[in-house]
């Protein structure tokens, strides 16, 4: 009940802030930022040291940016609750049965993929979680007009999240914690693994018949193709695409017969932004600050793609993120958005991995989601970074960057065994895995790392 009261209070404030326009939003943002910086200075030894010598009252842009490797290296000094330690948290996330349960009875914990070279471990306090939930309701409320609400209720709000499973990833943790909260409606939430073969995934969705379908754009695009082909026949009311930039929204909406929304989310804060009818993402700027910047952290002018973006989470106290290098390339919209939403608008670029279309031994192709194929090797020991590049209809080059001191041959054997096991499960035991001599490559205009790169144009007709 306390949680509910807190969320309701935040929700009322969210409505007031948005109604008050840019000035009301800025007032809240500035007050929350001042409180966060003061808290970080008193309660986080890492920030106390970092901000030493800075005057008491500073502007956001005067604070030094921080990076994930830097914060992870000082983890125990970064967090503001001395009872939270990296060693203890690593033991917690190593236990898969604890996904969605609260660490130390109160903290929401999630990890971000290690395959990009920089694994992250994120702890969110109850106040932050209440803020995220309230904002998810604001986002979801915008997607449900009067015509769609009854349809949603008729289907008992059945929610399917199609994601990579097997770890404490944000989407999985969120769904599991919702299930644990709502005892009576546990069966209304279904986690559907993208690692399973596509026909089984399709069958599971057909059986469950979700009213709300949430997934990565690459997974949703594949499901739209399955729906067009007549194998998938679901009738979602709302489809929420999350985690990467959304491609062809109109095509998804037509194939799945649903209202399609794009949510910009991260393990560090969720939801950062929700899209509008004009195709822009509106940032929840009363609770999260985004600064598009160049490589040297100077501000990127509006209208131009940034090198990266600095995120400041105004809701979470236990693990302060202040001017944190998130790694995404974003474009800030110059001037107000035509849709009338006063929240600042952005677009996100360069967060897209490719769907692989691999040829089977007996002919035909199998579509493999990027998240599904990288999941088995995400926590492979000795791997700093891994990149899969399709080099033929049934051939993948595996580019590995090892951790310092790792034994190359042992790591290679382990990675290929894991990949081969996954591929065999998809009916793709014939696919050749080639050990690449070259290191993983930073590709794409934004310089954002791509884990999976497909052969272009894709072979076959899918
Ligand atoms: Zn807009």
Boltz pocket constraint, residues with backbone or C-beta under 6 A from the ligand:
constraints:
  - pocket:
      binder: B
      contacts: [[A, 276], [A, 277], [A, 278], [A, 279], [A, 280], [A, 282], [A, 337], [A, 338], [A, 339], [A, 340], [A, 341], [A, 345]]
      max_distance: 6.0
